[in-house]
C-alpha cells in the first residue's frame, strides 16, 4: 500500500497560473521548472543539500502586500524551490530506513525532519496570511494552492518530532520483530504466521497463533500508542484543530465525509450480511459446537490475522464442491515463474493498454525480495522519489496468487506517479485523493485475476468458465472485497471516536470489539481484557495511517472498473470484462491519471465515470449474480442472516 511523504500539503499541489503579465509568467515558469535536474542516489550528501537549503531560506522575498497575487506567486516560487529539495531528501532517507532498519538510518530520517521544522514554522503562518486574501482570487489555481497549503500544521515544541518519531519507531519495531514461539521454533508475522493463518485448518492451532500474536504485539504497544495519540492530539490542537479527526477529514474537501462513509456501508450491508451468513454456516459445519451458529464469527478462523479478508479459505466455502478455481499459485510455480517475471506480467498488462513501462530506476533501486542480511519493513509500498524517472517499490515478494495481485496493485501507484509527473508541474503531482491512488492498482488487479484475462494469457482453459465457475469466482472476489468493507470502516470509526475522546481509556479494547461486532459480526475467539490492545496489531494503526482511503478505494475501484468496461464496449457480465490490449481504454484512463490533483476529486471523477461522488451502484451490479445466489442458498441451507 502507498505511503505519502510531504513536508506540507502544498508540496503535493501544482501551480498552473495563467496571466498576461510577463513578469508573473516568468515566475510561474520558474516554479514549473524548479528542481528537475536534482538527482539523488540512496547515499546522498545530506549535509551539502541542507547547506543549500539554509542559503535558499535566507533569500526569502520581502512581502509588502499579502493581497498581491504577484507577491503571492513570488513567495510561492521561493517556497517550492526549498520544499522540493527537502522532500526529496526526506523521501530518500525514509526509503533507506524502510529497506534497512537500523538506528543510524532512523536517526538520519528524524534529524532531517527536525532540521526542516523551523522552516515549516516560519512559512505556514505566511501561507495562512496569503490564503486570507487568495481565497477571493478569481484564479482557480492560485486559490486552490493557498487554500490547501494553509491546512498544514507546524510543531512548536522542538522535541515533539523526536518524541513522536521515537514512539512510532518503537511500535513499528515491535510489530516487525514480534514472534510467537512453540517448542520447535519462533514464528514472525511475515511470512510464517501469515501463512499459518492462510493454510492451517485446526481450530486450536489457529487460536494459538491468533492469541499469541495479539498478546505479544498488542499488549506491548498499548501504552506507547496512547502516549503517541496524546502527543499528536496536543500538536493538532495547537494548530487550531479540534482533534485529529477534523484534520484527517480535511483533505477530502467535503462537508459530509462521515455521512458518506455511513451511507456507503449501509448500501453494501445487505450483500455483506448474506455473505456473512453463508460463511458462518459453512464454518459451523466445519467446527461444530465451537461457537454460536446464530451469532458473530470468531476472528481467527477466516484465513487472516485480522479477519479483514476471507478469500484464503475459499476451499471451505465453495458454492459447488466439484467446481474449483484455477490455482494461480500452482500455475505460476509450475511454469517456473520468477519474482522478476511477476513484475513483467504486471508491466505487460499496463503497456498493453498503452500505459507506461517501468523505468530503469524502478528495476535497479526497488526492493523486490526480503534481504537476508538486514531487517526491513516488508509492508508493500510504492514510492515517488520526487526525482526524474525514480519510482520504486518495496515488497517481500513471493510467487503466489496473492502477490500476483499485489504486484499489479503497487505498479498501479507507479503508473499514477508517472502519469501526473509527466503532465503536471510539481505541486499538483498527487492523486485526486488518497482513495484514487489505492483504487488505480486494485482496478487493474481485478482485471489481472479475471478468468477471461487468465484465459487470454493461456494461464487457464477458457472452456472451464461456466456459470458455476463464475459464481465461484464471484464468491472468491466477495470474500476479498466485500468482507473487507466493515473491517476498513471500523479502523477509522474507532479512531474517530478515540480522537474525539469518546472512548473511555479504561475500555479501549472493549470499544474495539463492540464496533467489530456491531458493524461486521466478528468477535474475539477468546475472552479479552483491558491488558490487551487488539487494534494495536494492525500496521496502519501503529503507523497512524488513515484507513478511510482503503474503504473508499474498494468502492471506487468498481466505479473505475465499470467505466473502463463501458469505454471498451464490454457487452457481457461485468465480472467477466477484460480490457487487455485495448489501447483506447488505456488512453482515456491515462487522461484521468494525468490530471493529478489539479482539480477537486469530484470533477476528475466525473470526467472519467460521469459520477461526482463515491457510489455503491457499480459494486452491487458486479456482485448481483452472487447476491441472488446467496439469498437462495442461505434459505436452502436454513442459514440465519444477521448476528
Secondary structure as the mmCIF struct_conf table of DSSP 4:
data_model
#
loop_
_struct_conf.conf_type_id
_struct_conf.id
_struct_conf.beg_label_comp_id
_struct_conf.beg_label_asym_id
_struct_conf.beg_label_seq_id
_struct_conf.end_label_comp_id
_struct_conf.end_label_asym_id
_struct_conf.end_label_seq_id
BEND BEND1 UNK A 7 UNK A 8
HELX_RH_3T_P HELX_RH_3T_P1 UNK A 9 UNK A 12
BEND BEND2 UNK A 20 UNK A 20
HELX_RH_AL_P HELX_RH_AL_P1 UNK A 22 UNK A 33
TURN_TY1_P TURN_TY1_P1 UNK A 34 UNK A 37
BEND BEND3 UNK A 42 UNK A 43
HELX_RH_AL_P HELX_RH_AL_P2 UNK A 46 UNK A 57
TURN_TY1_P TURN_TY1_P2 UNK A 58 UNK A 59
HELX_LH_PP_P HELX_LH_PP_P1 UNK A 60 UNK A 63
BEND BEND4 UNK A 64 UNK A 64
TURN_TY1_P TURN_TY1_P3 UNK A 66 UNK A 67
HELX_RH_AL_P HELX_RH_AL_P3 UNK A 69 UNK A 98
TURN_TY1_P TURN_TY1_P4 UNK A 99 UNK A 99
BEND BEND5 UNK A 100 UNK A 100
HELX_RH_AL_P HELX_RH_AL_P4 UNK A 103 UNK A 134
TURN_TY1_P TURN_TY1_P5 UNK A 135 UNK A 136
BEND BEND6 UNK A 138 UNK A 138
HELX_RH_AL_P HELX_RH_AL_P5 UNK A 140 UNK A 149
TURN_TY1_P TURN_TY1_P6 UNK A 150 UNK A 151
BEND BEND7 UNK A 156 UNK A 156
HELX_RH_AL_P HELX_RH_AL_P6 UNK A 158 UNK A 177
STRN STRN1 UNK A 179 UNK A 181
BEND BEND8 UNK A 183 UNK A 184
STRN STRN2 UNK A 186 UNK A 188
HELX_RH_PI_P HELX_RH_PI_P1 UNK A 189 UNK A 193
HELX_RH_AL_P HELX_RH_AL_P7 UNK A 194 UNK A 199
HELX_RH_AL_P HELX_RH_AL_P8 UNK A 203 UNK A 213
HELX_RH_PI_P HELX_RH_PI_P2 UNK A 214 UNK A 218
HELX_RH_AL_P HELX_RH_AL_P9 UNK A 219 UNK A 238
TURN_TY1_P TURN_TY1_P7 UNK A 239 UNK A 240
BEND BEND9 UNK A 242 UNK A 242
HELX_RH_AL_P HELX_RH_AL_P10 UNK A 244 UNK A 250
TURN_TY1_P TURN_TY1_P8 UNK A 251 UNK A 252
TURN_TY1_P TURN_TY1_P9 UNK A 255 UNK A 256
HELX_RH_AL_P HELX_RH_AL_P11 UNK A 257 UNK A 286
BEND BEND10 UNK A 287 UNK A 287
TURN_TY1_P TURN_TY1_P10 UNK A 288 UNK A 289
BEND BEND11 UNK A 290 UNK A 291
TURN_TY1_P TURN_TY1_P11 UNK A 293 UNK A 294
BEND BEND12 UNK A 295 UNK A 295
HELX_LH_PP_P HELX_LH_PP_P2 UNK A 296 UNK A 296
STRN STRN3 UNK A 297 UNK A 298
HELX_RH_3T_P HELX_RH_3T_P2 UNK A 299 UNK A 301
BEND BEND13 UNK A 302 UNK A 304
TURN_TY1_P TURN_TY1_P12 UNK A 305 UNK A 306
BEND BEND14 UNK A 307 UNK A 308
HELX_RH_3T_P HELX_RH_3T_P3 UNK A 311 UNK A 316
BEND BEND15 UNK A 317 UNK A 317
BEND BEND16 UNK A 319 UNK A 320
TURN_TY1_P TURN_TY1_P13 UNK A 321 UNK A 322
HELX_RH_AL_P HELX_RH_AL_P12 UNK A 328 UNK A 334
TURN_TY1_P TURN_TY1_P14 UNK A 335 UNK A 336
HELX_RH_AL_P HELX_RH_AL_P13 UNK A 339 UNK A 352
TURN_TY1_P TURN_TY1_P15 UNK A 353 UNK A 354
HELX_LH_PP_P HELX_LH_PP_P3 UNK A 356 UNK A 359
HELX_RH_AL_P HELX_RH_AL_P14 UNK A 360 UNK A 365
BEND BEND17 UNK A 366 UNK A 366
STRN STRN4 UNK A 367 UNK A 367
BEND BEND18 UNK A 369 UNK A 369
BEND BEND19 UNK A 372 UNK A 374
BEND BEND20 UNK A 379 UNK A 379
STRN STRN5 UNK A 381 UNK A 384
BEND BEND21 UNK A 386 UNK A 387
TURN_TY1_P TURN_TY1_P16 UNK A 388 UNK A 389
STRN STRN6 UNK A 391 UNK A 394
BEND BEND22 UNK A 399 UNK A 400
HELX_RH_AL_P HELX_RH_AL_P15 UNK A 401 UNK A 423
BEND BEND23 UNK A 424 UNK A 424
HELX_RH_3T_P HELX_RH_3T_P4 UNK A 426 UNK A 428
BEND BEND24 UNK A 430 UNK A 430
BEND BEND25 UNK A 432 UNK A 433
HELX_RH_AL_P HELX_RH_AL_P16 UNK A 434 UNK A 449
HELX_RH_AL_P HELX_RH_AL_P17 UNK A 451 UNK A 456
TURN_TY1_P TURN_TY1_P17 UNK A 457 UNK A 458
BEND BEND26 UNK A 459 UNK A 460
HELX_RH_3T_P HELX_RH_3T_P5 UNK A 462 UNK A 464
BEND BEND27 UNK A 466 UNK A 466
HELX_RH_AL_P HELX_RH_AL_P18 UNK A 467 UNK A 499
TURN_TY1_P TURN_TY1_P18 UNK A 500 UNK A 501
BEND BEND28 UNK A 503 UNK A 503
HELX_RH_3T_P HELX_RH_3T_P6 UNK A 505 UNK A 507
HELX_RH_AL_P HELX_RH_AL_P19 UNK A 508 UNK A 520
STRN STRN7 UNK A 522 UNK A 523
BEND BEND29 UNK A 525 UNK A 526
TURN_TY1_P TURN_TY1_P19 UNK A 530 UNK A 531
HELX_RH_3T_P HELX_RH_3T_P7 UNK A 534 UNK A 537
BEND BEND30 UNK A 538 UNK A 538
HELX_RH_AL_P HELX_RH_AL_P20 UNK A 539 UNK A 542
TURN_TY1_P TURN_TY1_P20 UNK A 543 UNK A 544
BEND BEND31 UNK A 547 UNK A 547
HELX_RH_AL_P HELX_RH_AL_P21 UNK A 548 UNK A 567
TURN_TY1_P TURN_TY1_P21 UNK A 568 UNK A 569
BEND BEND32 UNK A 572 UNK A 572
HELX_RH_3T_P HELX_RH_3T_P8 UNK A 574 UNK A 576
TURN_TY1_P TURN_TY1_P22 UNK A 580 UNK A 581
HELX_RH_AL_P HELX_RH_AL_P22 UNK A 583 UNK A 594
TURN_TY1_P TURN_TY1_P23 UNK A 595 UNK A 597
BEND BEND33 UNK A 598 UNK A 599
HELX_RH_AL_P HELX_RH_AL_P23 UNK A 601 UNK A 609
BEND BEND34 UNK A 610 UNK A 610
BEND BEND35 UNK A 612 UNK A 613
BEND BEND36 UNK A 616 UNK A 616
HELX_RH_AL_P HELX_RH_AL_P24 UNK A 617 UNK A 622
TURN_TY1_P TURN_TY1_P24 UNK A 623 UNK A 623
HELX_RH_AL_P HELX_RH_AL_P25 UNK A 624 UNK A 637
TURN_TY1_P TURN_TY1_P25 UNK A 638 UNK A 638
#
